[in-house]
Amino acid sequence: MEFKGALTALVTPFKNEGIDEDAYRAFIEWQIESGIDGVVPCGTTGESATLSHDEHKEVIRICIDQVKKRVPVLAGSGSNNTREAIELTRFAKSAGADGALMITPYYNKPTQNGMIAHFKAIASEVSLPMVVYNVPGRTGTNLLPSTLGRMAREIPTVIGVKEATGDMKQAARIVEECGEDFTLLSGDDFTILPFLALGGKGVISVISNIEPAKTHAMCAACQANDWKTARALFYELAPLNRAMFLESNPIPVKTSVALMGKMEPTLRLPMTPLSVEHLATLKTVLKEHQLI
């Protein structure tokens, strides 16, 4: 399966200290019915950092079972611990994931060569398409386009990148280094339109948790060279995009999904509930877009 168009970085519903499986299955079903192009369980938006290993695997398993191959599942299975990443990726493959979203190692800040070695080690143990996730704001290290180009040439299973620097020069350089067949995905909803104009294939999206149909439609319009429609949707969604980052992701988006009645607003520490001031702003924006 190809990873293109709008892929939702799924929020993970919690209930009674555990995973709310019923809410999660219903949420995934709504996403598919709304026309989403793919789903990503256990990313940053899914609060993967606060999931136990058993919970992480359970969230991936539930997602794959609910999707039943109707859209691609790109399972978050990365870690700053190479052995842990291998374990989680091996599970994702055994569970039936179509690919793995692999964050660059965080906190330990490897060199560019260290990142190449990390992904080579994973690929040597598990043969599964990998989309590398570059988000320096969270990891402290930027995966350079030249390094990504080496990885694309030397590691056949590295087929794409979720690029979350917001740097259009870096995005363009990735296309230069890796070629137009390489899967460049925006990692920020603010950059969907320029990324696709540069040759990107789509987005791993936060906003599509609450607006899956319009996010899909925007990506589809870009792919059809209907830039007028794409621009209109991009600017229509802009206020919602800003609202999703009133506080650290996924606090606003999970609050939004809860206000829409799709799950409980439960977050795990160190994520805390949206402030009263920001909650009022969020509700205003959601009402203006007729989501609540």
PAZAPA-4460 file (N, C-alpha, C; in steps of 0.05 Angstrom, whole numbers, plus 32768, in hexadecimal, padded with zeros to 4 digits):
% residues 292
    n_x    n_y    n_z   ca_x   ca_y   ca_z    c_x    c_y    c_z   seq   type   mol
   8011   7FE8   8000   8000   8000   8000   8011   8019   8000     1      M     A
   8008   802E   7FF2   8016   8047   7FF2   800D   8058   8009     2      E     A
   8020   8068   8013   801A   807B   8028   8018   8097   801B     3      F     A
   8000   809F   8016   7FFC   80B9   8008   7FE1   80C5   8010     4      K     A
   7FDE   80DF   800B   7FC5   80EC   8013   7FC5   80F3   8030     5      G     A
   7FAE   80F2   803D   7FAB   80F9   8059   7FAC   80E0   806B     6      A     A
   7FC0   80DE   807B   7FC2   80C8   808F   7FBF   80D4   80AB     7      L     A
   7FAC   80CA   80BA   7FA7   80D5   80D5   7FBA   80CA   80EA     8      T     A
   7FC7   80DC   80F8   7FD6   80D4   8110   7FC2   80D1   8127     9      A     A
   7FB8   80B9   812A   7FA1   80B4   813B   7FA6   80BA   8159    10      L     A
   7F93   80C8   8165   7F93   80CA   8182   7F8C   80AF   818E    11      V     A
   7F96   80AA   81A6   7F90   8091   81B4   7F7D   8096   81CB    12      T     A
   7F64   808B   81CA   7F51   808F   81E0   7F58   807E   81F8    13      P     A
   7F56   808A   8210   7F5B   807C   8229   7F42   807C   823A    14      F     A
   7F3F   8067   824A   7F28   8065   825C   7F30   8052   8273    15      K     A
   7F2B   805A   828B   7F31   804A   82A3   7F4E   8040   82A3    16      N     A
   7F60   8052   829D   7F7D   804E   829D   7F87   803C   8286    17      E     A
   7F75   8034   8274   7F7E   8023   825E   7F75   802E   8243    18      G     A
   7F78   801E   822F   7F70   8025   8214   7F51   8021   8211    19      I     A
   7F44   8035   8207   7F27   8033   8202   7F23   8027   81E6    20      D     A
   7F23   800D   81E5   7F22   7FFF   81CB   7F09   8005   81BB    21      E     A
   7EF2   8006   81C8   7ED9   800C   81B9   7EDA   8027   81AC    22      D     A
   7EE3   803B   81BB   7EE5   8057   81B0   7EFA   8058   8199    23      A     A
   7F0F   8049   819C   7F25   8049   8188   7F1B   803D   816E    24      Y     A
   7F0D   8026   8170   7F03   8019   8158   7EEE   802B   814A    25      R     A
   7EDC   8037   815A   7EC8   8049   814E   7ED5   8061   8141    26      A     A
   7EEA   806B   814D   7EF8   8083   8142   7F05   807C   8127    27      F     A
   7F13   8065   8127   7F20   805C   810E   7F0B   8058   80F8    28      I     A
   7EF5   804C   80FF   7EE0   8047   80EB   7ED5   8061   80E0    29      E     A
   7ED1   8075   80F1   7EC9   8090   80E8   7EDD   809C   80D5    30      W     A
   7EF6   8099   80DB   7F0C   80A3   80CA   7F0A   8097   80AE    31      Q     A
   7F07   807D   80AD   7F06   806F   8093   7EED   8077   8084    32      I     A
   7ED6   8078   8092   7EBD   8081   8085   7EBF   809D   807A    33      E     A
   7ED0   80AD   8086   7ED3   80C9   807E   7EE6   80CD   8067    34      S     A
   7EF2   80B7   805E   7F03   80B8   8046   7F21   80BB   804C    35      G     A
   7F2A   80B6   8064   7F46   80B9   806A   7F57   80A5   805A    36      I     A
   7F70   80AD   8053   7F81   809D   8042   7F92   8089   8050    37      D     A
   7F94   808C   806A   7FA5   807A   807A   7FA5   8082   8097    38      G     A
   7FAE   8071   80A9   7FAE   8077   80C5   7FC9   8070   80D1    39      V     A
   7FD0   807F   80E6   7FEA   807B   80F4   7FE5   8078   8112    40      V     A
   7FE4   805F   811C   7FE2   805C   8139   7FFD   805F   8146    41      P     A
   7FFC   8068   815F   8014   8069   8170   8029   807D   8166    42      C     A
   801F   8094   815D   8031   80AA   8157   8031   80BD   816F    43      G     A
   803D   80D5   816C   803D   80E9   8181   8021   80F0   8189    44      T     A
   800F   80F4   8176   7FF4   80FB   817B   7FE5   80E5   818A    45      T     A
   7FEE   80CC   8188   7FE2   80B6   8196   7FEE   80B1   81B1    46      G     A
   7FFE   80C5   81BB   800A   80C3   81D6   801A   80AA   81D9    47      E     A
   8029   80A3   81C5   8039   808A   81C6   804E   808B   81DC    48      S     A
   8057   80A3   81E3   806B   80A5   81F8   8061   809C   8213    49      A     A
   8047   809B   8217   803C   8092   8231   802F   8077   8230    50      T     A
   8032   8069   821A   8028   804D   8218   803D   8039   8221    51      L     A
   8034   8025   8230   8046   800F   8236   804B   7FFF   821C    52      S     A
   805F   7FEE   821C   8064   7FDE   8204   804B   7FCD   81FD    53      H     A
   803F   7FC1   8211   8027   7FB1   820C   8011   7FC2   8201    54      D     A
   800D   7FDA   820B   7FF8   7FEB   8201   7FFE   7FF4   81E5    55      E     A
   8017   7FFB   81E0   8020   8003   81C5   8018   7FED   81B0    56      H     A
   801F   7FD5   81B7   8018   7FBF   81A5   7FFA   7FBB   81A2    57      K     A
   7FEC   7FBF   81B8   7FCF   7FBB   81B7   7FC2   7FD0   81A6    58      E     A
   7FCB   7FE9   81A8   7FC0   7FFF   8197   7FC5   7FF9   8179    59      V     A
   7FDC   7FEF   8173   7FE2   7FE8   8157   7FD0   7FD1   814E    60      I     A
   7FCE   7FBD   815F   7FBE   7FA5   8158   7FA1   7FAD   8153    61      R     A
   7F95   7FBC   8165   7F79   7FC5   8162   7F75   7FD4   8148    62      I     A
   7F87   7FE6   8143   7F85   7FF7   812B   7F85   7FE6   8112    63      C     A
   7F99   7FD4   8110   7F9B   7FC3   80F8   7F83   7FB1   80F5    64      I     A
   7F79   7FA6   810B   7F61   7F95   810A   7F49   7FA5   8101    65      D     A
   7F46   7FBD   810A   7F2E   7FCD   8103   7F30   7FD6   80E6    66      Q     A
   7F47   7FDD   80DD   7F4B   7FE7   80C1   7F46   7FD1   80AC    67      V     A
   7F4F   7FB9   80B2   7F4B   7FA2   80A0   7F54   7FA9   8083    68      K     A
   7F6B   7FB5   8081   7F78   7FBA   8067   7F69   7FCE   8055    69      K     A
   7F55   7FDC   8060   7F46   7FEF   804F   7F57   8008   8048    70      R     A
   7F68   8010   805B   7F7B   8025   8056   7F96   801D   8062    71      V     A
   7FAC   8029   805A   7FC6   8022   8066   7FC8   8029   8083    72      P     A
   7FD5   8017   8092   7FDC   801D   80AE   7FFA   8020   80B1    73      V     A
   8002   8038   80B9   801E   803E   80BD   8022   803F   80DB    74      L     A
   802D   802A   80E6   802E   8027   8103   8047   8035   810F    75      A     A
   8042   8046   8123   8059   8052   8131   8067   803D   8141    76      G     A
   8081   8038   813B   808F   8023   8149   80AC   802C   814E    77      S     A
   80B1   8046   814E   80CD   804F   8152   80D4   8053   816F    78      G     A
   80ED   8056   8174   80F7   805A   818F   8113   8066   818E    79      S     A
   811D   8071   81A4   8139   8079   81A5   814A   8062   81AE    80      N     A
   813E   804C   81B4   814C   8033   81BA   8149   8020   81A2    81      N     A
   815F   801B   8194   815D   800C   817B   8151   7FF0   8180    82      T     A
   8158   7FE3   8195   814D   7FC8   819A   812F   7FC9   819F    83      R     A
   8126   7FDE   81AC   810A   7FE2   81B1   80FB   7FE7   8197    84      E     A
   8107   7FF7   8186   80FB   7FFD   816C   80F8   7FE4   815B    85      A     A
   810C   7FD3   815C   810B   7FB9   814E   80F4   7FA8   8158    86      I     A
   80F1   7FA7   8173   80DC   7F97   817F   80C0   7FA1   8176    87      E     A
   80BC   7FBB   8178   80A2   7FC6   8172   809C   7FC4   8154    88      L     A
   80B0   7FC7   8143   80AD   7FC4   8126   80A7   7FA7   811E    89      T     A
   80B5   7F95   812B   80B0   7F79   8126   8093   7F72   812D    90      R     A
   8089   7F7D   8144   806D   7F78   814B   805A   7F85   8136    91      F     A
   8060   7F9D   812E   804F   7FAB   811A   804C   7F9A   8101    92      A     A
   8062   7F8F   80F8   8062   7F7F   80E0   8051   7F65   80E4    93      K     A
   8055   7F58   80FB   8046   7F40   8101   8028   7F45   8103    94      S     A
   8021   7F5D   810C   8005   7F64   8110   7FF7   7F6C   80F5    95      A     A
   8008   7F71   80E1   7FFC   7F77   80C6   7FFE   7F94   80BE    96      G     A
   800F   7FA3   80CB   8012   7FBF   80C3   801E   7FC1   80A7    97      A     A
   8016   7FD6   8098   8021   7FDA   807D   803B   7FE8   807D    98      D     A
   8042   7FF5   8093   805C   8002   8095   8060   800C   80B1    99      G     A
   8078   8016   80B7   807F   8020   80D1   8087   803D   80D0   100      A     A
   807C   804D   80E2   8085   8069   80E5   809B   8069   80FA   101      L     A
   80B3   8071   80F2   80CA   806E   8103   80D7   8089   810A   102      M     A
   80D2   8092   8122   80DE   80AB   812B   80FD   80A9   812D   103      I     A
   810B   80BE   8127   8128   80BE   812B   812D   80BD   8149   104      T     A
   8142   80B1   8152   8147   80AE   816F   8148   80C9   817D   105      P     A
   8139   80CB   8193   8136   80E4   81A2   8147   80E2   81BC   106      Y     A
   814C   80F8   81C7   815B   80FB   81E0   8178   80F4   81DE   107      Y     A
   817F   80DC   81D4   819B   80D5   81D3   81AA   80E3   81BC   108      N     A
   819C   80F0   81AA   81A8   8101   8195   81BF   80F4   8185   109      K     A
   81B9   80DF   8176   81CE   80D3   8166   81D8   80E5   8150   110      P     A
   81EF   80DF   8146   81FA   80ED   812E   81EA   80E4   8116   111      T     A
   81EF   80F1   80FF   81E2   80E9   80E6   81E9   80CC   80E0   112      Q     A
   8202   80C4   80E4   820A   80A8   80DF   81FD   8095   80F3   113      N     A
   81F9   809F   810B   81EB   808F   811F   81CE   8089   8117   114      G     A
   81C1   809D   810B   81A5   8099   8102   81A4   8085   80EB   115      M     A
   81B7   8086   80D9   81B8   8073   80C4   81BC   8057   80CF   116      I     A
   81CE   8054   80E2   81D3   803A   80EE   81BA   8030   80FD   117      A     A
   81AC   8042   810A   8193   803A   8118   817F   802E   8105   118      H     A
   817A   803B   80EF   8166   8031   80DC   8170   8019   80CC   119      F     A
   8189   8017   80C8   8194   7FFF   80BB   8190   7FE7   80CD   120      K     A
   8194   7FEB   80E7   8191   7FD5   80FA   8174   7FCB   80FB   121      A     A
   8161   7FDD   80FA   8145   7FD6   80FA   813F   7FC7   80E0   122      I     A
   8148   7FD1   80C9   8142   7FC5   80AF   814E   7FA9   80AD   123      A     A
   8165   7FA5   80BA   8172   7F8B   80B9   8162   7F76   80C8   124      S     A
   8152   7F7E   80DB   8142   7F6B   80EB   8125   7F68   80E2   125      E     A
   811A   7F7E   80D6   80FE   7F7D   80CF   80FA   7F89   80B3   126      V     A
   80EF   7F7A   80A1   80EB   7F84   8085   80CE   7F8F   8084   127      S     A
   80CC   7FA9   8088   80B2   7FB7   8087   80B7   7FD4   807E   128      L     A
   80A7   7FDE   806B   80AB   7FF9   8062   80AC   800D   807A   129      P     A
   80C0   801F   8079   80C3   8032   808F   80C1   804E   8085   130      M     A
   80B1   805E   8093   80B0   807B   808F   80BE   8088   80A7   131      V     A
   80D4   8095   80A2   80E4   80A1   80B7   80D5   80BB   80C0   132      V     A
   80D5   80C0   80DA   80C7   80D7   80E5   80DC   80EB   80EF   133      Y     A
   80DF   8102   80E1   80F2   8116   80E9   80E4   812E   80F6   134      N     A
   80E7   8130   8110   80DA   8146   811F   80EE   8152   8133   135      V     A
   8101   8162   812A   8116   816C   813C   810B   817B   8155   136      P     A
   80F3   8187   8153   80E8   8195   816A   80E3   8182   8182   137      G     A
   80E0   8168   817C   80DB   8155   8192   80F3   8143   8197   138      R     A
   8104   813F   8183   811A   812C   8186   8135   813A   818C   139      T     A
   8138   8154   8185   8151   8162   8189   8165   815E   8173   140      G     A
   815E   814E   815E   8171   8149   8149   8163   814A   812E   141      T     A
   816F   8157   811A   8164   8159   8100   8170   8144   80ED   142      N     A
   8160   8134   80E1   8169   8121   80CD   816D   8131   80B3   143      L     A
   8185   8134   80AA   818B   8145   8093   8183   8137   8079   144      L     A
   817B   8147   8065   8173   813B   804B   8189   8129   803F   145      P     A
   81A2   8131   8042   81B7   8120   8037   81B9   8105   8045   146      S     A
   81B4   8105   805F   81B3   80EC   806E   819B   80DB   8065   147      T     A
   8185   80E8   8062   816D   80D9   8059   8171   80CE   803D   148      L     A
   817F   80DD   802C   8186   80D3   8011   8196   80BA   8013   149      G     A
   81AA   80BA   8025   81BA   80A1   8029   81A9   808A   8032   150      R     A
   8197   8090   8045   8186   807A   804F   8174   806F   8039   151      M     A
   8169   8081   8028   8158   8078   8013   8167   8066   7FFF   152      A     A
   8181   806C   7FFB   8191   805C   7FE9   819B   8042   7FF5   153      R     A
   81A1   8043   800F   81AE   802C   801C   819C   801A   802C   154      E     A
   8183   8023   8032   8170   8013   8041   8156   8011   8031   155      I     A
   8152   7FFB   8022   813B   7FF9   8010   8120   7FFD   801D   156      P     A
   811E   7FF6   8037   8104   7FF8   8044   80FE   8014   804E   157      T     A
   8111   8027   804D   810B   8043   8053   80FF   804F   803A   158      V     A
   80E5   8052   803A   80D7   805B   8022   80CB   8077   8024   159      I     A
   80CE   8084   803B   80C2   809E   803E   80CB   80AC   8057   160      G     A
   80C1   80C5   805A   80C7   80D5   8072   80AF   80E5   807A   161      V     A
   80A9   80E7   8093   8096   80FB   809E   80A8   8112   80A7   162      K     A
   80A7   8128   8098   80B9   813E   809C   80AA   8154   80AC   163      E     A
   80B3   8159   80C4   80A5   816B   80D6   80B7   8182   80DF   164      A     A
   80C9   818B   80CD   80D8   81A3   80D4   80CA   81BD   80CD   165      T     A
   80B6   81BB   80BA   80A9   81D3   80B0   80BB   81E3   809D   166      G     A
   80D1   81D8   8095   80E5   81E6   8085   80E2   81DD   8068   167      D     A
   80D8   81F0   8057   80D3   81E9   803B   80EC   81E4   802C   168      M     A
   8102   81F2   8034   811C   81ED   8026   8125   81D0   802C   169      K     A
   8121   81C7   8044   8129   81AB   804B   8117   8198   803C   170      Q     A
   80FD   819D   803A   80EB   818B   802C   80F3   8189   800E   171      A     A
   80F9   81A0   8002   8101   819F   7FE6   811B   8190   7FE3   172      A     A
   812E   8193   7FF5   8147   8185   7FF4   8143   8166   7FF7   173      R     A
   8130   815E   8007   812A   8142   8009   8121   8136   7FEF   174      I     A
   8110   8144   7FE0   8108   813B   7FC6   8120   8139   7FB3   175      V     A
   8132   814D   7FB4   814B   814C   7FA4   815B   8134   7FAB   176      E     A
   815F   812F   7FC5   8171   8119   7FCE   8165   80FE   7FCA   177      E     A
   814B   80FB   7FCD   813E   80E1   7FCE   812E   80DA   7FB5   178      C     A
   8128   80EE   7FA5   8119   80E9   7F8C   80FB   80EC   7F91   179      G     A
   80EC   80EF   7F7B   80D0   80F4   7F7D   80C0   80DB   7F84   180      E     A
   80CB   80C4   7F82   80BD   80AB   7F8A   80BE   80A7   7FA8   181      D     A
   80D0   80B4   7FB6   80D2   80B2   7FD3   80BA   80BF   7FDF   182      F     A
   80AF   80B4   7FF4   8096   80BE   8000   809C   80D4   8014   183      T     A
   8099   80ED   800B   809B   8104   801D   8080   810A   8028   184      L     A
   807D   8109   8042   8064   810F   8050   8068   8127   8062   185      L     A
   8056   813A   8062   8057   8150   8074   8051   8146   8091   186      S     A
   8060   8150   80A3   805B   814A   80BF   804D   8160   80CF   187      G     A
   8045   8175   80C0   8038   818C   80CC   8021   8194   80BA   188      D     A
   8009   8196   80C5   7FF2   819E   80B5   7FF5   81B9   80A9   189      D     A
   8005   81CA   80B5   800A   81E5   80AA   8018   81E4   808F   190      F     A
   8026   81CE   8089   8037   81CD   8071   802C   81B9   805C   191      T     A
   8014   81B0   805E   800A   819D   804B   800B   81A8   802E   192      I     A
   8001   81BF   802A   7FFF   81CA   800F   801B   81CE   8002   193      L     A
   802D   81DC   8010   8048   81DF   8004   8057   81C4   8000   194      P     A
   8053   81B2   8013   8060   8198   8010   8057   8189   7FF7   195      F     A
   803D   8189   7FF2   8033   817B   7FDB   803B   818A   7FC1   196      L     A
   803D   81A4   7FC2   8046   81B3   7FAB   8063   81AC   7FA4   197      A     A
   8073   81A6   7FB9   808F   819F   7FB4   8093   8182   7FAB   198      L     A
   807E   8172   7FAB   8080   8156   7FA3   807A   8143   7FB9   199      G     A
   8070   814D   7FD0   8068   813B   7FE5   8050   812A   7FDE   200      G     A
   804D   8114   7FED   8037   8101   7FE7   801F   8105   7FF9   201      K     A
   8023   8113   800F   800C   8116   8021   8015   8120   803D   202      G     A
   8005   8119   8051   800A   8123   806C   8003   810E   8081   203      V     A
   8012   810D   8096   800A   80FF   80AE   7FFF   8115   80C1   204      I     A
   7FE5   8115   80C4   7FD6   812C   80CD   7FCB   812A   80E9   205      S     A
   7FCB   8141   80F7   7FBD   8144   8110   7FA0   814D   810B   206      V     A
   7F9D   8161   80F9   7F83   816D   80F4   7F6F   8158   80E9   207      I     A
   7F78   8144   80DC   7F66   8130   80D0   7F58   811F   80E6   208      S     A
   7F62   8121   80FF   7F53   8114   8115   7F37   8120   8117   209      N     A
   7F34   813A   8110   7F1A   8146   8113   7F0E   814E   80F8   210      I     A
   7F1F   8150   80E3   7F15   8157   80C8   7F21   8144   80B3   211      E     A
   7F1B   812A   80B6   7F27   8117   80A3   7F1E   811C   8086   212      P     A
   7F05   8122   8081   7EFB   8125   8066   7F08   813C   8058   213      A     A
   7F0A   8153   8066   7F15   816B   8059   7F34   8168   8055   214      K     A
   7F41   815B   8068   7F5E   8157   8065   7F63   8144   804D   215      T     A
   7F53   8130   804B   7F55   811E   8033   7F50   812E   801A   216      H     A
   7F3B   813E   801A   7F33   814D   8002   7F49   8160   7FF9   217      A     A
   7F56   816D   800D   7F6C   817F   8006   7F83   8170   7FF9   218      M     A
   7F8B   815A   8004   7FA1   814A   7FF8   7F99   8140   7FDC   219      C     A
   7F80   8137   7FD9   7F77   812D   7FBF   7F77   8143   7FAA   220      A     A
   7F6F   815B   7FB2   7F6F   8172   7FA0   7F8B   8178   7F97   221      A     A
   7F9F   8177   7FA9   7FBB   817C   7FA1   7FC4   8167   7F8D   222      C     A
   7FBD   814E   7F93   7FC6   8138   7F81   7FB9   813A   7F65   223      Q     A
   7FA1   8147   7F64   7F93   814B   7F4B   7F9B   8166   7F3E   224      A     A
   7FAE   8174   7F49   7FB7   818E   7F3F   7FA0   81A3   7F40   225      N     A
   7F8D   819F   7F52   7F78   81B2   7F56   7F80   81C4   7F6E   226      D     A
   7F93   81D6   7F68   7F9F   81E6   7F7E   7F8C   81FA   7F89   227      W     A
   7F78   8203   7F79   7F65   8216   7F83   7F54   820A   7F9A   228      K     A
   7F4B   81F1   7F96   7F3C   81E3   7FAA   7F4D   81DD   7FC2   229      T     A
   7F66   81D5   7FBD   7F78   81CE   7FD3   7F7E   81E6   7FE4   230      A     A
   7F83   81FD   7FD7   7F88   8216   7FE7   7F70   821E   7FF8   231      R     A
   7F58   821B   7FEC   7F40   8222   7FFB   7F3D   8211   8014   232      A     A
   7F42   81F7   8012   7F40   81E5   8029   7F56   81EB   803D   233      L     A
   7F6E   81F0   8033   7F85   81F6   8044   7F7F   820E   8056   234      F     A
   7F75   8223   804A   7F6F   823B   805A   7F56   8238   806B   235      Y     A
   7F44   8227   8062   7F2C   8222   8073   7F34   8213   808D   236      E     A
   7F48   8201   808A   7F51   81F2   80A1   7F65   8201   80B3   237      L     A
   7F70   8217   80A9   7F85   8225   80B7   7F7E   822C   80D4   238      A     A
   7F67   8237   80DA   7F60   823E   80F6   7F60   8225   8108   239      P     A
   7F56   820F   80FD   7F56   81F6   810C   7F72   81EC   8111   240      L     A
   7F83   81EF   80FD   7F9F   81E7   8100   7FAC   81F6   8117   241      N     A
   7FA8   8211   8117   7FB3   8221   812D   7FA8   8218   8148   242      R     A
   7F8E   8212   8149   7F82   820A   8162   7F8D   81EF   816D   243      A     A
   7F96   81DE   815A   7FA1   81C4   8162   7FBC   81C6   8170   244      M     A
   7FC7   81DE   816F   7FE1   81E3   817C   7FE0   81FA   8190   245      F     A
   7FC9   81FE   819B   7FC6   8211   81B1   7FD8   8209   81C8   246      L     A
   7FDA   81EF   81CC   7FEC   81E3   81E0   7FF9   81CB   81D2   247      E     A
   800A   81BD   81E1   8019   81A7   81D5   8006   8192   81C9   248      S     A
   800C   8188   81B1   7FFE   8172   81A6   8003   8159   81B7   249      N     A
   7FEF   8149   81BD   7FD4   8148   81B2   7FBE   8154   81C5   250      P     A
   7FC5   8166   81D6   7FB2   8170   81E9   7F99   817D   81DB   251      I     A
   7F9D   8190   81C8   7F86   819C   81BC   7F76   8189   81AA   252      P     A
   7F84   8178   819B   7F75   8167   8188   7F65   8152   8198   253      V     A
   7F71   8147   81AD   7F62   8133   81BC   7F4A   8140   81CA   254      K     A
   7F4D   8158   81D4   7F37   8167   81DF   7F21   816B   81CA   255      T     A
   7F29   8172   81B2   7F16   8176   819C   7F06   815D   8196   256      S     A
   7F14   8147   8193   7F07   812D   818D   7EF3   8126   81A4   257      V     A
   7EFB   812C   81BC   7EE9   8127   81D3   7ED1   8139   81D2   258      A     A
   7ED5   8153   81CB   7EBE   8165   81C9   7EAB   815D   81B2   259      L     A
   7EB6   814F   819E   7EA5   8145   8189   7E97   812B   8190   260      M     A
   7E9C   8121   81A9   7E8D   810A   81B3   7E98   80EF   81AB   261      G     A
   7EB2   80EE   81A3   7EBC   80D5   8198   7ECD   80C5   81AC   262      K     A
   7ED5   80D2   81C2   7EE4   80C4   81D7   7EE6   80D5   81EF   263      M     A
   7EF0   80CA   8205   7EF4   80DA   821D   7F0D   80EC   8219   264      E     A
   7F0E   8103   8227   7F24   8115   8224   7F3D   810E   8234   265      P     A
   7F3F   80F5   823D   7F54   80ED   824F   7F70   80EE   8241   266      T     A
   7F82   80FC   824E   7F9E   80FE   8246   7FAF   80F1   825C   267      L     A
   7FC6   80E8   8254   7FD9   80DC   8268   7FEF   80F0   826E   268      R     A
   7FF5   80F2   8288   800B   8103   8290   8025   80FB   8282   269      L     A
   8035   810E   8279   8035   812A   8281   8022   813C   8271   270      P     A
   8012   8131   825F   7FFE   8142   8251   7FE8   8148   8265   271      M     A
   7FDF   8161   8266   7FCB   816B   8278   7FB4   8177   8269   272      T     A
   7F9C   817A   8275   7F85   8185   8266   7F8B   81A1   825C   273      P     A
   7F7D   81A8   8246   7F7F   81C2   823A   7F77   81D8   824F   274      L     A
   7F86   81EE   824F   7F7F   8203   8262   7F63   820F   825C   275      S     A
   7F57   821B   826F   7F3D   8226   826C   7F3C   823B   8256   276      V     A
   7F50   824C   8255   7F52   8261   8240   7F53   8254   8224   277      E     A
   7F65   8240   8221   7F68   8234   8206   7F4F   8223   81FF   278      H     A
   7F43   8217   8213   7F2A   8207   820E   7F15   8219   8202   279      L     A
   7F12   8231   820D   7EFE   8244   8202   7F04   824A   81E5   280      A     A
   7F1D   824F   81DF   7F25   8256   81C3   7F20   823E   81B1   281      T     A
   7F27   8226   81BB   7F23   820E   81AB   7F06   8209   81A4   282      L     A
   7EF5   820C   81B8   7ED8   8208   81B4   7ECD   821C   819F   283      K     A
   7ED6   8234   81A0   7ECE   8249   818D   7ED5   8240   8171   284      T     A
   7EED   8237   816D   7EF6   822F   8152   7EE7   8216   8149   285      V     A
   7EE3   8203   815A   7ED4   81EB   8153   7EB7   81F1   814B   286      L     A
   7EAB   8204   815A   7E90   820C   8153   7E8F   821A   8139   287      K     A
   7EA2   822B   8133   7EA3   8239   811A   7EA5   8226   8102   288      E     A
   7EB2   820F   8106   7EB5   81FB   80F1   7E9F   81E5   80F3   289      H     A
   7E8C   81EA   8104   7E74   81D8   8107   7E7C   81BC   810F   290      Q     A
   7E91   81B9   811F   7E99   819F   8129   7E8D   8198   8144   291      L     A
   7E84   81AC   8152   7E76   81A7   816B   7E5D   81B9   816B   292      I     A
***
